[in-house]
Amino acid sequence: MTDPRTPVDDAAVDTPADAPPAAPAMTHREVLEALSGILLGMFVSILATSVVSTSLPRIITDLGGSQSAFTWVVTATLLTTTVSTPVWGKLADLVDRKLLVQLALAISVVSSALAGLAHSTEMLIGMRALQGVGAGGLTALGTVLLADIISPRDRGRYMGLMGAVMAVGMVGGPLLGGVITDAAGWRWNFFVGLPFAVAAIVVLQRTLHLPGLAGRRVRIDWTGTALLSASVATLLLWVTFAGSSFAWLSWQTAAMVGGAALGVIALVLVEQRASEPIIPLHLFRNRTVVLTVVASVAVGIALFGTQVFLSQYMQLARGTTPTESGLLTVPMVVGTFLASTVSGRAISRTGRYKAVMVVGAVLLTAGLALMGSIDETTSFTLVGLYMLVVGSGVGMLMQNLVLATQNTLPVTDMGAGTATVAFFRTLGGAIGVSALGAVLAHRVQHLMVDGLTELGVPASALGSGGVGALPDLATLPGPVRSVVEHAFGVGVAELFLIGAPVALLALVAVLALREVPLGRASGVEQRLAQAASQAGTPTAAARG
């Protein structure tokens, strides 16, 4: 649907006589109306993922899954999100963005509903993988649409709203999921997003009005997409199974790492020749893009790779219910919400963002190091304080990495560039979840075997799955339960210790950033100005 105030179509761009006039800047009310559908769509995406986070240990237990299955339920979503994000980003530069975000919403919610019908971990993993395709679209398109309607200088102010929506989804999801799991059963968690998705699609249709894109032939780089998918999947499979199914130094490692490396080399060669590359290589000549990519990978590994296992700490090391587990993670989300809101307004007021990002990276590193000191006996007050520090770091850093990137990109590369940063952040998260999940599985098994040996109790005391399955604490005798709680308390804490030095890499990358003054023209204004310039018509819409 095209905004009647800014009539632009393909023919208008190609014909000088029909060149579009400059669009007036949107008022605050118009921006909020357009944002409402975008933010509701992002809320649906976050809710569909977060609503099952606290109930996932119980889901895997009920389906008879192992620690590996728990990890792959998360990794499968991250893998398909990672691979699909650049595709959605490239499509955003070529076709109607509103249609794309509505399609992503539909895929995300339908697959979530199908996951609710799963009767095995294999089906659950498959549906979560499909859900990741929709999540990839919402990840890529949400910030691109934000850039369309808001200038970089004003974007920080509205990113605070995005942070608030993310906070509500991240807090409300686990809480709602815990209540639903305890009251009606975990399957209902997968259906809760349906009414929100329908509302988001309707609101987007009514409130989001964008001018048409300049005529470009839609060519999807399918060869590049296939090579990217194969390389990422091979790398994640290696990280997941090395050390458990085969040795780190083995022929399987050589084959998988070598295959992934060859895939990346082939991908680079293909992208150099592709007319519409899935990841435009010229983006990496931009210093800001390179540094934000490095920081995004580090944030993905450090944050997502550790946060995923918090529910296991709360439920298997501390014996809480899914509802209590959700409540206990509130401090992290409160920190994210407050930090993103306050820092976003400060950036819009001053036009400076680097100092905020540096403080965020310091807080993230310090918070992860503090979380590395916990165990099954640590005061919940201290754990909450540490999570507040981590959340504050995330709120000041993650969205501003995208802002710094968008501020230096030409409008024609906005979709691909934004998606590239999101791709590497999600890739880091997928690698982090796979690698740290393998570390946790190995460490927990080792600690449980040692603890049970000291008690003189066989592994069968944990149930039919032995030390390899996720136990149900309620069915275990006291001494055996203490062994399990200690194993998960120490094991999860060690993951945070691994994440801290990785987060330090993000700090180094942010320190190396060169701060560029924030522009004052929105993406729509830039596109209209560019179209008018190409048509030879003067325009007042200037890039900031």
C-alpha positions as CSV (number, residue, x, y, z in Angstrom):
1,M,0.0,0.0,0.0
2,T,1.4,3.4,-1.0
3,D,1.1,6.6,1.1
4,P,-1.1,9.1,-0.9
5,R,1.1,11.9,0.4
6,T,4.2,10.5,-1.3
7,P,3.1,8.8,-4.6
8,V,6.1,7.0,-6.0
9,D,6.0,4.1,-8.4
10,D,8.6,2.5,-10.7
11,A,7.5,4.5,-13.7
12,A,7.8,7.7,-11.8
13,V,11.4,7.0,-11.0
14,D,12.3,6.3,-14.6
15,T,10.6,9.3,-16.0
16,P,12.0,12.8,-15.2
17,A,8.6,14.5,-15.7
18,D,7.1,12.4,-13.0
19,A,9.9,12.7,-10.4
20,P,8.4,12.7,-6.9
21,P,8.4,15.8,-4.8
22,A,10.2,15.8,-1.4
23,A,8.2,14.2,1.3
24,P,7.6,16.4,4.4
25,A,9.0,15.0,7.6
26,M,6.6,12.8,9.5
27,T,5.1,14.3,12.7
28,H,5.6,12.5,16.0
29,R,2.0,11.2,15.9
30,E,2.5,9.8,12.3
31,V,5.7,8.1,13.4
32,L,4.0,6.5,16.4
33,E,1.1,5.3,14.2
34,A,3.5,3.7,11.7
35,L,5.6,2.3,14.5
36,S,2.6,0.6,16.2
37,G,2.4,-2.2,13.6
38,I,6.2,-2.6,13.4
39,L,6.5,-2.9,17.2
40,L,3.5,-5.2,17.5
41,G,5.2,-7.5,14.9
42,M,8.4,-7.5,16.9
43,F,6.5,-8.2,20.1
44,V,4.9,-11.3,18.4
45,S,8.4,-12.6,17.3
46,I,9.8,-12.1,20.8
47,L,6.8,-13.6,22.5
48,A,6.8,-16.7,20.3
49,T,10.4,-17.4,21.4
50,S,10.4,-16.2,25.0
51,V,7.0,-17.8,26.0
52,V,8.6,-21.3,26.0
53,S,12.0,-20.3,27.5
54,T,10.9,-21.1,31.1
55,S,9.0,-24.2,30.2
56,L,11.6,-25.7,27.9
57,P,13.2,-27.9,30.6
58,R,9.8,-29.4,31.3
59,I,9.0,-29.8,27.6
60,I,12.2,-31.7,26.9
61,T,11.6,-33.9,30.0
62,D,8.0,-34.7,29.0
63,L,9.2,-35.6,25.4
64,G,12.0,-37.7,26.8
65,G,14.8,-35.6,25.4
66,S,18.4,-35.1,26.4
67,Q,20.6,-32.1,27.0
68,S,21.6,-32.3,23.4
69,A,17.9,-32.1,22.4
70,F,17.5,-29.0,24.7
71,T,20.4,-27.3,22.9
72,W,19.1,-28.2,19.4
73,V,15.6,-26.8,20.1
74,V,17.3,-23.5,20.6
75,T,20.1,-23.9,18.0
76,A,17.7,-25.0,15.2
77,T,15.8,-21.7,15.6
78,L,19.1,-19.7,15.7
79,L,20.5,-21.5,12.7
80,T,17.5,-20.8,10.4
81,T,17.2,-17.3,11.7
82,T,20.9,-16.8,10.9
83,V,20.7,-18.2,7.4
84,S,17.4,-16.5,6.5
85,T,18.2,-13.0,7.8
86,P,20.5,-12.0,4.9
87,V,17.9,-13.3,2.4
88,W,15.1,-11.2,4.0
89,G,17.5,-8.2,4.1
90,K,18.3,-8.4,0.4
91,L,14.6,-8.8,-0.4
92,A,13.9,-5.7,1.6
93,D,16.1,-3.7,-0.8
94,L,14.1,-5.2,-3.8
95,V,10.4,-5.6,-3.0
96,D,7.6,-4.3,-0.8
97,R,8.8,-4.3,2.8
98,K,5.4,-4.3,4.3
99,L,4.4,-7.4,2.5
100,L,7.6,-9.1,3.6
101,V,7.1,-8.3,7.3
102,Q,3.5,-9.6,7.1
103,L,4.8,-12.8,5.5
104,A,7.4,-13.2,8.2
105,L,4.8,-12.8,10.8
106,A,2.6,-15.5,9.3
107,I,5.5,-18.0,9.0
108,S,6.6,-17.4,12.6
109,V,3.2,-17.9,14.2
110,V,2.0,-20.8,12.1
111,S,5.2,-22.8,12.8
112,S,4.8,-22.0,16.5
113,A,1.3,-23.4,16.5
114,L,2.6,-26.6,14.7
115,A,5.3,-26.9,17.4
116,G,2.5,-27.1,20.0
117,L,1.4,-30.3,18.3
118,A,4.8,-32.0,18.6
119,H,5.0,-35.4,20.1
120,S,8.7,-35.9,19.8
121,T,11.8,-33.7,20.2
122,E,12.5,-34.2,16.5
123,M,9.2,-32.6,15.4
124,L,9.7,-29.9,17.9
125,I,13.2,-29.1,16.6
126,G,11.8,-29.1,13.0
127,M,9.0,-26.7,13.7
128,R,11.3,-24.4,15.7
129,A,13.6,-24.4,12.7
130,L,10.8,-23.2,10.5
131,Q,9.9,-20.6,13.1
132,G,13.4,-19.3,12.8
133,V,12.8,-18.4,9.1
134,G,10.0,-16.1,10.2
135,A,12.1,-14.7,13.1
136,G,14.9,-14.0,10.6
137,G,12.5,-11.8,8.6
138,L,11.3,-9.9,11.6
139,T,14.9,-9.5,12.9
140,A,16.0,-8.0,9.5
141,L,12.9,-6.0,8.7
142,G,12.0,-4.4,12.0
143,T,15.1,-2.2,12.2
144,V,15.0,-1.5,8.4
145,L,11.5,-0.2,8.6
146,L,12.5,1.9,11.6
147,A,15.2,3.4,9.5
148,D,12.7,4.1,6.7
149,I,10.5,6.4,8.8
150,I,13.0,7.9,11.4
151,S,16.3,9.7,10.8
152,P,19.4,8.4,12.6
153,R,19.5,11.5,14.9
154,D,15.9,10.8,16.1
155,R,16.2,7.0,16.0
156,G,17.7,6.6,19.5
157,R,14.5,8.2,21.0
158,Y,12.3,5.7,19.3
159,M,14.6,2.8,19.9
160,G,13.8,3.3,23.5
161,L,10.2,2.3,22.6
162,M,11.6,-0.7,20.8
163,G,13.5,-1.6,23.9
164,A,10.4,-1.2,26.0
165,V,8.5,-3.6,23.6
166,M,11.4,-6.1,23.7
167,A,11.4,-5.8,27.5
168,V,7.7,-6.5,27.8
169,G,8.0,-9.5,25.5
170,M,11.0,-10.8,27.2
171,V,9.5,-10.4,30.7
172,G,5.9,-11.1,29.8
173,G,6.8,-14.1,27.7
174,P,8.5,-16.2,30.4
175,L,6.0,-15.2,33.0
176,L,3.0,-16.0,30.8
177,G,4.7,-19.2,29.7
178,G,5.3,-20.3,33.2
179,V,1.7,-19.6,34.3
180,I,0.3,-21.4,31.2
181,T,2.6,-24.4,31.8
182,D,1.7,-24.7,35.5
183,A,-2.0,-24.2,34.9
184,A,-2.9,-25.7,31.5
185,G,0.2,-27.4,30.1
186,W,3.2,-26.4,28.0
187,R,1.5,-27.0,24.6
188,W,-0.7,-23.9,25.0
189,N,2.4,-21.7,25.1
190,F,2.8,-22.2,21.3
191,F,-0.7,-20.9,20.5
192,V,-0.6,-17.7,22.6
193,G,0.9,-15.6,19.8
194,L,-1.9,-16.2,17.2
195,P,-4.2,-13.3,18.2
196,F,-1.2,-10.9,18.5
197,A,0.0,-11.9,15.0
198,V,-3.4,-11.4,13.4
199,A,-3.6,-8.0,15.1
200,A,-0.1,-7.1,13.9
201,I,-0.8,-7.9,10.3
202,V,-4.0,-5.8,10.4
203,V,-2.3,-2.9,12.1
204,L,0.6,-2.9,9.7
205,Q,-1.8,-2.8,6.7
206,R,-3.6,0.2,8.2
207,T,-0.8,2.3,9.5
208,L,2.4,1.6,7.6
209,H,2.6,3.6,4.4
210,L,5.8,3.6,2.4
211,P,6.6,4.9,-1.1
212,G,7.3,2.3,-3.8
213,L,10.8,1.2,-4.3
214,A,12.7,2.2,-7.4
215,G,12.5,-0.4,-10.1
216,R,15.1,-3.2,-9.7
217,R,14.9,-6.6,-11.1
218,V,14.4,-9.1,-8.3
219,R,17.2,-11.6,-8.4
220,I,17.8,-13.9,-5.4
221,D,21.3,-15.2,-5.1
222,W,20.3,-18.8,-4.6
223,T,23.8,-20.2,-5.0
224,G,25.1,-17.9,-2.4
225,T,22.2,-18.7,-0.1
226,A,22.9,-22.5,-0.4
227,L,26.6,-22.0,0.2
228,L,25.9,-19.8,3.2
229,S,23.4,-22.3,4.7
230,A,25.7,-25.3,4.2
231,S,28.7,-23.6,5.7
232,V,26.9,-22.3,8.8
233,A,25.1,-25.6,9.3
234,T,28.3,-27.6,9.0
235,L,30.1,-25.3,11.5
236,L,27.3,-25.6,14.0
237,L,27.1,-29.4,13.7
238,W,30.8,-29.6,14.3
239,V,30.6,-27.3,17.4
240,T,27.7,-29.3,18.8
241,F,29.0,-32.8,18.4
242,A,32.8,-32.4,18.7
243,G,33.9,-33.6,22.1
244,S,30.9,-35.9,22.6
245,S,30.2,-37.9,19.5
246,F,33.8,-37.6,18.3
247,A,37.1,-36.1,19.4
248,W,37.9,-32.5,18.8
249,L,41.1,-33.7,17.0
250,S,39.7,-36.3,14.6
251,W,39.0,-36.9,10.9
252,Q,35.4,-35.8,11.5
253,T,36.6,-32.4,12.7
254,A,39.0,-32.1,9.8
255,A,36.2,-32.9,7.3
256,M,33.6,-30.6,8.9
257,V,35.9,-27.6,9.5
258,G,37.5,-28.1,6.1
259,G,34.1,-28.3,4.4
260,A,32.8,-25.2,6.2
261,A,36.0,-23.3,5.2
262,L,35.7,-24.4,1.5
263,G,32.1,-23.3,1.6
264,V,33.0,-19.8,2.8
265,I,35.7,-19.5,0.1
266,A,33.2,-20.6,-2.5
267,L,30.7,-18.1,-1.1
268,V,33.1,-15.2,-1.4
269,L,33.8,-16.1,-5.0
270,V,30.1,-16.4,-5.8
271,E,29.3,-13.1,-4.1
272,Q,32.0,-11.3,-6.0
273,R,30.2,-12.2,-9.3
274,A,26.5,-12.1,-8.2
275,S,24.4,-9.2,-9.6
276,E,22.5,-9.1,-6.3
277,P,24.7,-10.8,-3.7
278,I,23.1,-12.0,-0.5
279,I,25.9,-10.4,1.5
280,P,27.3,-7.5,-0.5
281,L,31.1,-7.7,0.0
282,H,31.6,-4.0,-0.6
283,L,30.0,-3.5,2.8
284,F,33.2,-4.7,4.4
285,R,35.1,-1.8,3.0
286,N,33.2,0.3,5.5
287,R,35.2,0.4,8.8
288,T,32.1,0.9,10.9
289,V,30.4,-2.2,9.4
290,V,33.4,-4.4,10.0
291,L,33.8,-3.3,13.7
292,T,30.0,-3.6,14.4
293,V,30.1,-7.1,12.8
294,V,33.0,-8.1,15.1
295,A,31.2,-6.6,18.2
296,S,27.9,-8.2,17.1
297,V,29.5,-11.7,16.9
298,A,31.0,-11.3,20.3
299,V,27.7,-10.0,21.8
300,G,25.9,-12.9,20.2
301,I,28.3,-15.5,21.6
302,A,28.5,-13.9,25.1
303,L,24.8,-13.0,25.6
304,F,22.7,-15.6,23.7
305,G,25.1,-18.4,24.4
306,T,24.7,-17.9,28.1
307,Q,21.2,-16.5,28.6
308,V,19.6,-19.5,27.0
309,F,20.8,-21.7,29.9
310,L,19.5,-19.4,32.6
311,S,16.2,-21.4,32.8
312,Q,18.2,-24.5,33.5
313,Y,20.0,-22.8,36.3
314,M,16.8,-21.6,37.8
315,Q,14.9,-24.8,37.5
316,L,17.5,-27.5,37.8
317,A,20.0,-25.8,40.1
318,R,17.5,-23.9,42.3
319,G,14.4,-26.1,42.0
320,T,12.0,-23.3,40.9
321,T,8.8,-23.7,38.9
322,P,8.6,-22.3,35.4
323,T,6.6,-19.3,36.7
324,E,9.2,-18.6,39.4
325,S,12.0,-18.9,36.9
326,G,10.4,-16.3,34.7
327,L,9.9,-13.9,37.6
328,L,13.6,-14.3,38.7
329,T,14.9,-13.2,35.3
330,V,12.9,-9.9,35.5
331,P,16.0,-7.9,36.6
332,M,17.9,-8.6,33.4
333,V,15.0,-7.3,31.3
334,V,14.4,-4.3,33.5
335,G,18.0,-3.4,33.0
336,T,17.7,-3.7,29.3
337,F,14.5,-1.6,29.2
338,L,15.8,1.2,31.4
339,A,19.2,1.4,29.8
340,S,17.9,1.3,26.2
341,T,15.2,4.0,27.0
342,V,17.5,6.4,28.8
343,S,20.5,5.9,26.5
344,G,18.3,6.3,23.4
345,R,17.0,9.6,24.6
346,A,20.5,10.8,25.4
347,I,21.7,9.8,22.0
348,S,18.9,11.7,20.3
349,R,19.5,14.8,22.4
350,T,23.3,14.9,22.0
351,G,23.9,13.1,18.7
352,R,26.7,11.1,20.3
353,Y,26.6,7.3,20.7
354,K,30.1,5.9,21.1
355,A,30.4,6.7,24.8
356,V,27.1,5.0,25.5
357,M,28.2,1.9,23.6
358,V,31.6,1.8,25.5
359,V,29.8,1.9,28.9
360,G,27.4,-0.8,27.7
361,A,30.3,-3.1,26.6
362,V,32.0,-2.6,30.0
363,L,28.7,-3.4,31.9
364,L,28.1,-6.5,29.8
365,T,31.6,-7.8,30.4
366,A,31.5,-7.1,34.1
367,G,28.0,-8.6,34.5
368,L,28.9,-11.8,32.8
369,A,32.0,-12.1,35.0
370,L,29.8,-11.6,38.1
371,M,27.4,-14.2,36.9
372,G,30.3,-16.6,36.6
373,S,30.7,-16.5,40.4
374,I,27.2,-18.0,41.2
375,D,26.4,-21.5,42.2
376,E,23.3,-23.4,43.5
377,T,23.6,-21.6,46.9
378,T,24.0,-17.9,45.8
379,S,21.5,-15.5,47.1
380,F,18.7,-14.7,44.6
381,T,19.3,-11.0,45.4
382,L,22.9,-11.2,44.2
383,V,21.9,-13.1,41.1
384,G,19.2,-10.5,40.3
385,L,21.8,-7.7,40.8
386,Y,24.2,-9.4,38.5
387,M,21.5,-9.9,35.8
388,L,20.6,-6.2,36.1
389,V,24.1,-5.3,35.2
390,V,24.1,-7.7,32.2
391,G,20.8,-6.3,31.0
392,S,21.9,-2.7,31.3
393,G,24.9,-3.5,29.2
394,V,22.8,-5.1,26.5
395,G,20.4,-2.2,26.5
396,M,23.2,0.3,25.9
397,L,25.0,-1.7,23.3
398,M,23.0,-4.1,21.1
399,Q,20.6,-1.7,19.3
400,N,23.2,1.0,19.0
401,L,25.4,-1.3,17.0
402,V,22.7,-1.3,14.4
403,L,22.3,2.5,14.7
404,A,26.0,3.1,14.1
405,T,25.9,0.8,11.1
406,Q,22.8,2.3,9.5
407,N,24.2,5.8,10.0
408,T,27.0,5.1,7.5
409,L,25.1,3.1,4.9
410,P,23.7,4.4,1.6
411,V,20.0,4.0,1.5
412,T,20.2,1.4,-1.3
413,D,22.2,-0.9,1.0
414,M,20.1,-0.3,4.1
415,G,18.3,-3.7,4.1
416,A,21.4,-5.8,3.2
417,G,23.6,-3.9,5.6
418,T,21.3,-4.0,8.6
419,A,20.6,-7.7,7.9
420,T,24.4,-8.4,7.7
421,V,24.9,-7.1,11.2
422,A,21.9,-9.0,12.5
423,F,23.2,-12.1,10.6
424,F,26.5,-12.1,12.4
425,R,25.0,-11.4,15.8
426,T,22.6,-14.3,15.3
427,L,25.5,-16.5,14.0
428,G,27.5,-15.6,17.1
429,G,24.5,-16.6,19.2
430,A,24.0,-19.9,17.3
431,I,27.7,-20.8,17.7
432,G,27.6,-19.7,21.4
433,V,24.5,-21.9,22.1
434,S,26.0,-24.9,20.3
435,A,29.4,-24.6,21.8
436,L,28.4,-23.7,25.3
437,G,25.6,-26.3,25.2
438,A,28.2,-29.0,24.4
439,V,30.4,-27.6,27.2
440,L,27.5,-27.7,29.7
441,A,26.4,-31.2,28.7
442,H,30.0,-32.5,29.2
443,R,30.6,-30.6,32.5
444,V,27.2,-31.6,34.0
445,Q,27.7,-35.3,33.2
446,H,31.1,-35.2,34.7
447,L,30.0,-33.5,37.9
448,M,27.0,-35.8,38.3
449,V,29.0,-39.0,37.8
450,D,31.5,-37.8,40.4
451,G,28.8,-36.8,42.8
452,L,26.9,-40.1,42.4
453,T,30.1,-42.1,42.8
454,E,30.8,-40.4,46.1
455,L,27.3,-41.3,47.3
456,G,27.8,-44.9,46.0
457,V,24.6,-44.5,43.9
458,P,24.3,-45.8,40.3
459,A,23.5,-43.4,37.4
460,S,20.2,-45.2,37.0
461,A,19.0,-43.3,40.1
462,L,18.4,-40.4,37.8
463,G,15.9,-42.3,35.7
464,S,15.9,-44.2,32.5
465,G,18.1,-41.6,30.7
466,G,20.8,-41.7,33.3
467,V,23.2,-38.7,33.4
468,G,22.6,-37.9,29.7
469,A,18.9,-36.9,30.2
470,L,17.5,-33.8,31.9
471,P,16.3,-35.0,35.3
472,D,13.0,-34.3,37.0
473,L,14.0,-32.9,40.4
474,A,10.7,-33.7,42.0
475,T,11.2,-37.5,41.5
476,L,14.7,-37.6,43.0
477,P,15.7,-38.5,46.5
478,G,17.4,-35.7,48.5
479,P,21.1,-36.6,48.2
480,V,20.8,-37.3,44.4
481,R,18.8,-34.1,44.0
482,S,21.7,-32.2,45.7
483,V,24.2,-33.7,43.2
484,V,22.1,-32.6,40.2
485,E,21.6,-29.0,41.6
486,H,25.3,-28.7,42.2
487,A,26.2,-29.9,38.7
488,F,23.9,-27.4,37.0
489,G,24.8,-24.6,39.4
490,V,28.5,-24.9,38.7
491,G,28.1,-25.9,35.1
492,V,25.9,-22.9,34.1
493,A,28.1,-20.4,36.0
494,E,31.2,-21.6,34.1
495,L,29.4,-20.7,30.8
496,F,29.2,-17.1,32.0
497,L,32.9,-17.2,32.8
498,I,33.5,-18.2,29.2
499,G,31.2,-15.4,27.9
500,A,33.0,-12.6,29.8
501,P,36.3,-12.6,27.8
502,V,34.3,-12.9,24.6
503,A,32.3,-9.8,25.6
504,L,35.6,-8.0,26.1
505,L,36.2,-8.4,22.4
506,A,33.0,-6.4,21.8
507,L,34.5,-3.6,24.0
508,V,37.7,-3.6,21.9
509,A,35.7,-3.3,18.7
510,V,33.5,-0.5,20.1
511,L,36.6,1.5,21.3
512,A,38.0,1.3,17.7
513,L,34.8,2.8,16.2
514,R,35.0,6.2,14.6
515,E,32.0,8.2,15.7
516,V,30.1,9.7,12.7
517,P,27.6,12.5,13.2
518,L,24.1,11.2,13.1
519,G,22.1,12.1,10.0
520,R,18.8,14.0,10.1
521,A,17.0,12.4,7.1
522,S,14.9,9.3,7.3
523,G,15.3,6.4,4.8
524,V,12.1,7.4,3.0
525,E,13.4,11.0,2.7
526,Q,16.7,9.8,1.4
527,R,15.1,7.5,-1.2
528,L,12.8,10.2,-2.5
529,A,15.8,12.7,-2.6
530,Q,17.8,10.1,-4.5
531,A,14.9,9.4,-7.0
532,A,14.5,13.1,-7.6
533,S,18.2,13.6,-8.1
534,Q,18.4,10.8,-10.6
535,A,15.4,12.4,-12.4
536,G,17.1,15.8,-12.5
537,T,14.6,17.5,-10.2
538,P,15.8,19.6,-7.2
539,T,14.6,18.4,-3.8
540,A,14.7,19.7,-0.3
541,A,15.0,16.3,1.3
542,A,18.7,16.1,2.1
543,R,20.7,13.4,3.7
544,G,21.8,14.3,7.3
